[in-house]
Each structure stands twice: as C-alpha cells, then as structure tokens.
Amino acid sequence: MTDTTLARMRVDYQTSGFDVDQLAPTWHEQLAAWLAEAEEAGVAEPNAMVLATADPAGRPASRTVLCKGLDERGVVFFTNFTSAKSQDLRQSHEASATFPWYPLHRQAHVRGIVQQTSYAEADAYWATRPRGSQLGAWASAQSAVVADRSVLDQALADVERRFADTEVVPRPPHWGGWRIVPDEVEFWQGRTDRMHDRLRFVGDRDTRTWKVIRLAP
C-alpha cells in the first residue's frame, strides 16, 4: 500500500452535533447511554475498549479489552494478574481507555487512576463466564513466552482433566478485575470538515466534583 493510497482514505462524518445541553448529568450516565446506543445500532462488541498503559520505563502499550462494569466508581475490566497490562498497572497506577464506535463516528475516552476490584466483584463476574473461558483463564499464563501452539493446547487439556469432575470451576487466584477511576471522561462526536464535537467531564480527585469543558477538535 502506497502513501498516496493512505492519503486518499477519508470519511467525512455527516452526523448531527453534540452539545453540553445534550449531556447526561454524570459521565457514567452519558457513557452508559452511548454504550446502549451502540448496542442498539448493532455495533460489534460495543463494550470493547482500547486500554493504554505504560511500563516503568514509560513505554506505552495498548490492547483491546472488554468493559464488564460501569458505575459512578469507574470502568471495570477483568484479566490475568500476571499479564503485561497488570504489571504495568501495578507500577504506574494510571491508565486510559477508548471506546471506538466507528459506525457511529463516536469515541469515548476515560483516563484516571486504577484500583484492583474486590474479590467479591471478581467472583460475581467469574460466575457469569462460560466454562470454556474459565478453563482458559486457568490454562494461560498470560503474556508469558511459549514455544508454540501445542504448549497452549496441552495446558488447556491438562486443565480440562483437572476440573473434569468439578461442576463449578473456581476463580484462579491470579485472575481478577481492575477499575479505572476516572478524572477525565471525554465524549467525541465526529462532524463534517473535521470540526468534531469534544465534550469533556473533568473531575477533582480530592472533592470528586465535576465540570464540563468543550475542546477544539
């Protein structure tokens, strides 16, 4: 693919505007509303978000995870605590996440500190997971180097035998949730001529009060 081909790739976002008077009273209500609208519009995995972290050297990394919790406390996802993302979070205690709803020409950005969820929350979500996903969490030492695919297949087979006679698969001690507790949440709506609408909730970490600002595109 040539640079010229890439330069020609462009979509003019012919969508209606988004202003302060259209915002929900709180950031989490607005995010829940946009999530619901994305689901209603048939967006694939509307709860998918691109999680960005940084290691102790400041090197950034991003990957897609699934949002599995949303309320006034923050945005929650679950993962293996041995994973690279969890190692980054333990060091920096900060993260950002972007919900990219491309068909709707929308994005939502969340940034703030991270906290591990309670074990009770992790247990409650774990119980909703399909058995295959539960076994996979036991089998995978996430982010560890493996020689080839057969290593993973063998690990899963071993776990399947281990829990063959167990009706309820327990949550692994190395698996749980992280909550992004935001102090910034931005709602981005694409507009024609790249004059996009950007409305940001900005919070004070000490008082937990919020204000809304508009940003230039």
C-alpha positions in Angstrom: 0.0 0.0 0.0 1.4 3.4 -1.0 1.5 6.6 0.9 -0.8 8.1 -1.8 -3.4 5.4 -1.2 -3.3 6.1 2.5 -3.6 9.8 1.9 -6.8 9.3 0.0 -8.5 7.3 2.7 -11.0 9.7 4.2 -14.5 9.7 5.6 -16.4 13.0 6.1 -18.6 12.5 9.2 -22.1 13.6 8.3 -23.5 13.3 11.8 -25.5 15.7 13.9 -23.9 17.8 16.5 -23.4 17.2 20.2 -23.6 20.0 22.8 -23.5 20.4 26.5 -27.2 20.5 26.9 -27.4 17.0 25.4 -25.1 15.5 28.1 -26.4 13.3 30.9 -25.9 14.7 34.4 -22.9 12.5 35.1 -20.1 11.0 33.0 -21.1 7.4 33.8 -24.8 8.0 32.8 -23.6 9.5 29.5 -21.2 6.6 28.9 -24.0 4.1 29.6 -26.3 5.9 27.2 -23.7 5.8 24.4 -23.0 2.2 25.1 -26.7 1.4 24.8 -27.0 3.3 21.6 -24.0 1.5 20.1 -25.6 -1.8 21.1 -28.9 -0.8 19.6 -27.2 0.3 16.4 -25.6 -3.2 16.0 -22.0 -2.2 16.7 -19.9 -5.3 17.2 -18.8 -5.7 20.8 -19.9 -2.2 21.8 -18.2 -2.7 25.2 -14.8 -3.2 23.6 -12.3 -0.6 24.7 -8.6 0.1 23.9 -6.7 0.1 27.1 -3.4 2.0 27.2 -0.8 1.5 29.9 2.9 2.3 30.3 5.7 0.3 31.8 8.2 1.7 34.4 10.4 3.0 31.5 7.5 5.0 30.2 7.0 2.8 27.1 3.3 2.7 26.2 1.3 -0.3 25.2 -2.3 -0.7 24.1 -4.7 -3.6 23.6 -8.4 -4.2 23.4 -10.2 -5.4 26.5 -13.9 -5.7 27.3 -15.6 -3.4 29.8 -17.5 -5.5 32.2 -18.6 -3.0 34.8 -19.7 0.7 34.7 -21.0 2.9 37.5 -20.1 6.1 39.4 -16.9 4.4 40.7 -15.4 3.8 37.3 -15.0 1.4 34.4 -14.1 -2.3 35.1 -12.4 -5.0 33.1 -11.0 -8.4 34.1 -7.8 -10.1 33.3 -4.9 -12.3 34.5 -2.8 -10.6 37.1 0.4 -12.0 35.6 -0.3 -10.2 32.3 1.8 -7.4 31.0 -1.1 -4.9 31.4 -1.5 -5.9 35.1 2.3 -5.5 35.6 2.1 -2.0 34.1 -0.9 -1.0 36.2 0.8 -2.1 39.5 3.7 0.1 38.6 2.0 3.2 37.3 -1.4 3.1 38.9 -2.7 5.0 35.9 -4.5 4.0 32.7 -6.7 5.3 29.8 -9.3 3.5 27.7 -11.0 4.5 24.5 -14.4 3.1 23.3 -14.2 3.3 19.5 -17.7 3.2 18.0 -16.6 3.7 14.4 -20.0 3.2 12.7 -21.5 6.0 14.8 -18.5 8.3 14.3 -18.1 8.4 18.1 -15.5 7.8 20.7 -15.4 8.0 24.5 -12.1 8.4 26.4 -11.6 7.5 30.0 -8.4 8.4 32.0 -7.6 8.1 35.6 -6.1 6.0 38.4 -6.6 2.3 38.6 -7.6 0.1 41.5 -8.0 -3.6 41.8 -11.6 -4.6 42.3 -12.7 -6.6 45.3 -12.6 -10.4 45.3 -16.4 -10.4 45.7 -16.7 -8.4 42.4 -14.3 -10.7 40.7 -16.2 -13.8 41.9 -19.5 -12.4 40.8 -18.3 -11.8 37.3 -16.4 -15.1 37.2 -19.6 -17.0 37.8 -21.1 -15.5 34.6 -18.3 -16.6 32.3 -18.7 -19.7 30.1 -16.9 -22.7 31.4 -14.6 -22.7 28.4 -13.5 -19.2 29.3 -13.0 -20.2 32.9 -10.8 -23.1 31.9 -8.8 -20.9 29.5 -8.0 -18.5 32.4 -6.6 -21.4 34.3 -4.6 -22.7 31.4 -3.0 -19.4 30.1 0.0 -17.8 31.9 -1.0 -14.6 30.0 1.9 -12.7 28.3 4.4 -15.5 29.1 6.6 -16.7 26.2 5.6 -20.1 24.9 7.4 -22.3 22.4 4.4 -23.0 20.1 0.7 -23.5 20.0 1.0 -27.1 21.2 2.1 -25.8 24.6 -1.2 -23.9 25.0 -3.3 -26.8 23.7 -1.6 -29.1 26.2 -2.1 -26.7 29.1 -5.8 -26.4 28.3 -6.1 -30.2 28.0 -4.4 -30.6 31.4 -6.9 -28.1 33.0 -9.8 -29.8 31.4 -8.7 -33.1 33.0 -8.1 -31.3 36.3 -11.6 -30.0 36.5 -13.4 -32.8 34.7 -15.3 -33.8 37.8 -15.8 -30.3 39.1 -19.2 -28.7 38.4 -18.2 -25.2 39.4 -14.8 -24.1 38.3 -13.3 -21.8 41.0 -11.7 -18.4 40.1 -7.9 -18.6 39.8 -6.1 -16.6 42.5 -4.2 -14.9 39.7 -7.3 -13.6 37.9 -9.5 -10.6 38.8 -10.6 -7.1 38.0 -9.2 -3.6 37.6 -11.2 -0.4 37.8 -10.3 2.8 36.1 -11.4 5.6 38.4 -11.5 8.5 36.0 -10.8 12.1 36.5 -11.3 12.8 32.8 -14.0 11.4 30.5 -14.3 12.8 27.0 -17.2 12.3 24.6 -16.2 12.8 20.9 -18.7 13.1 18.1 -17.4 13.3 14.5 -18.6 16.3 12.5 -18.1 17.3 8.9 -14.9 19.1 7.8 -13.2 17.6 10.8 -14.9 20.2 13.1 -15.7 17.5 15.7 -17.5 18.0 19.0 -15.4 17.2 22.1 -17.1 17.5 25.5 -15.0 16.5 28.5 -16.0 15.8 32.1 -13.1 16.9 34.3 -13.1 15.8 37.9 -11.2 16.8 41.0 -9.7 13.8 42.7 -10.0 15.3 46.2 -13.5 16.6 46.1 -14.9 14.3 43.4 -16.7 17.2 41.8 -17.0 17.6 38.1 -17.2 20.3 35.4 -17.7 20.1 31.7 -15.5 21.8 29.1 -15.6 21.9 25.3 -12.3 21.3 23.4 -11.3 22.3 20.0 -11.2 19.4 17.5 
